[in-house]
């Protein structure tokens, strides 16, 4: 076995075998030259080959000449208006055409699979509170396209093909990606209407921001609570923030815990409009919303932005976002 990490790539790898790395590699002529020859041979015309390959006739002639020099023998007999194959050219053509057919088939199979499946990676929160409720409408509008949604908060490599598009929360300045802003990542306390009514019943008045430090908070140690208190001029109860309580790993779980009456969670209003409209959640302070300077973004490798399935999803998502914002503003 050859160990290219341990030994220099061009040195002898063991005493019994003097093959160098260069000798182990395929001894192939330049693929561009082979491709030019195969096209010219099929058409028996350098002009037709140039049109097929998107090259000039001179470029095809140059590539074929380079291949002939490498082989040390002519491949064509140049005649007026026609390039007739020599016996060597006739012998090479069927095998090379079959090889190119196999290559084309391999890439066509990948292309068909790639064009028929859209893979979206997004956060648990965005998937569960917003996208999963609407993604079916996109798929129904494009029945020829299968849609796969993968939820993860981990870093992924779009350029390596881990997914077609990503939806993430953050600053939106990720290097090498085209990022489209979807909405601001804001937050405010929310709870079930029953939870709020029970507290206001005990207080005998409407809930105020100053009441929040002693309320039952979901994820009380989250620094978002510290920011919300600071933004609203409320002195936090340090002892209350350190007390045991429900601690969940994403906003989607926090929102469902709040709907179940387990206390107040800091939630992004845009993601929970449906639950607020349905009466499962309520915002006691709709005018007191904090922000981290972050947003949710649709991220796409710029070289793939015009791939049909990605273009269709981008246009659909941006249109639905605009429609949602307009509805909320009305």
Residue pairs with C-beta under 8 A, 6 or more apart in sequence:
2 13
2 24
3 13
4 21
7 13
9 21
10 20
10 21
10 22
11 20
12 18
12 19
12 20
13 19
28 34
29 67
29 70
29 71
30 63
30 66
30 67
32 63
33 63
33 64
33 66
33 67
33 70
34 67
34 96
35 53
35 63
35 100
36 49
36 53
36 55
36 59
36 60
36 63
36 64
36 67
37 63
37 64
37 67
37 75
37 89
37 92
37 96
38 93
38 96
38 97
38 100
39 48
39 49
39 52
39 53
39 60
40 46
40 48
40 49
40 60
40 64
40 76
40 83
41 75
41 76
41 83
41 85
41 89
41 92
41 93
41 96
42 49
42 93
42 97
43 49
43 52
44 82
44 83
44 84
44 85
45 81
45 82
45 83
46 57
46 60
46 61
46 64
46 83
47 57
49 55
49 60
50 56
50 57
50 59
50 60
53 60
64 75
64 76
67 75
68 74
68 75
71 88
73 86
73 88
74 86
74 88
74 89
75 85
75 86
75 88
75 89
75 92
76 83
76 84
76 85
76 86
76 89
77 83
77 84
77 85
77 86
85 93
115 308
115 309
116 144
116 145
116 146
117 145
117 146
117 147
117 148
118 145
118 146
118 147
118 148
118 164
118 165
118 309
118 310
118 313
119 148
119 149
119 150
119 163
119 164
119 165
120 131
120 135
120 147
120 148
120 149
120 150
120 163
120 164
120 165
120 166
120 167
120 313
121 149
121 150
121 151
121 152
121 156
121 162
121 163
121 165
121 166
121 167
122 131
122 149
122 150
122 151
122 166
122 167
122 168
123 151
123 152
123 153
123 167
123 168
123 169
123 250
124 151
124 152
124 153
124 250
124 252
124 253
125 169
125 250
125 251
125 252
125 268
125 271
126 167
126 169
126 271
126 296
127 149
127 151
127 252
128 151
128 252
129 251
129 252
129 255
129 271
129 272
130 270
130 271
131 149
131 167
132 149
133 274
134 320
135 147
135 149
138 147
138 313
138 316
138 317
139 145
139 146
139 147
141 316
142 309
142 312
145 309
145 312
150 163
153 250
156 162
156 163
156 166
158 164
158 165
158 166
158 177
158 299
158 300
158 301
159 176
159 301
164 300
164 304
164 307
164 309
164 310
164 313
165 298
165 299
165 300
165 310
165 313
165 314
166 298
166 299
167 182
167 296
167 297
167 298
167 299
168 174
168 296
168 297
168 299
169 185
169 294
169 295
169 296
169 297
170 294
170 295
170 297
171 293
171 294
172 179
172 181
172 294
172 295
172 297
173 179
174 299
176 301
176 302
177 299
177 300
177 301
177 302
178 299
178 300
178 301
178 302
178 305
179 297
179 298
179 299
179 300
180 297
180 298
180 299
180 300
180 314
180 318
181 295
181 296
181 297
182 295
182 296
182 297
182 298
182 317
182 318
182 321
183 270
183 295
183 296
183 321
183 325
184 270
184 291
184 294
184 295
185 268
185 291
185 292
185 294
185 295
185 296
186 268
186 269
186 270
186 289
186 290
186 291
187 224
187 228
187 266
187 267
187 268
187 269
187 289
187 290
187 291
187 292
188 228
188 266
188 267
188 269
188 283
188 285
188 286
188 288
188 289
188 290
189 212
189 228
189 264
189 265
189 266
189 267
189 283
189 284
189 285
190 255
190 258
190 264
190 265
190 266
190 267
190 272
190 276
190 281
190 282
190 283
190 284
191 258
191 261
191 263
191 264
191 265
191 281
191 282
191 284
192 258
192 259
192 260
192 261
192 280
192 281
192 282
193 279
193 281
193 282
194 261
195 258
195 261
195 263
195 264
196 207
196 282
196 284
199 207
199 211
199 215
200 206
200 207
203 211
206 284
207 284
207 285
209 229
209 232
209 233
209 234
209 285
209 288
210 234
212 229
212 234
212 264
213 229
213 234
213 235
213 236
213 237
213 240
213 241
214 237
214 240
215 263
215 264
216 245
216 262
216 263
216 264
217 225
217 240
217 241
217 245
217 263
217 264
217 265
218 245
218 246
218 247
218 248
218 254
218 257
218 258
218 262
218 263
218 264
218 265
219 225
219 245
219 246
219 247
219 248
219 254
219 265
219 266
220 240
220 241
220 242
220 243
220 245
221 241
221 242
221 247
222 266
224 266
224 290
224 292
225 236
225 241
225 266
226 236
226 241
227 290
227 292
228 234
228 266
228 288
228 290
229 235
229 236
231 288
231 290
232 285
232 288
232 290
245 263
246 257
246 262
246 263
248 254
248 257
251 265
251 267
251 268
251 271
254 265
254 266
254 267
255 265
255 267
255 271
255 272
255 275
255 281
257 263
257 265
258 264
258 265
258 267
258 281
259 275
259 280
259 281
267 281
269 276
269 283
269 286
269 289
270 324
270 328
272 281
273 324
273 328
275 281
276 282
276 283
298 314
298 317
298 318
300 310
300 314
304 310
305 311
305 314
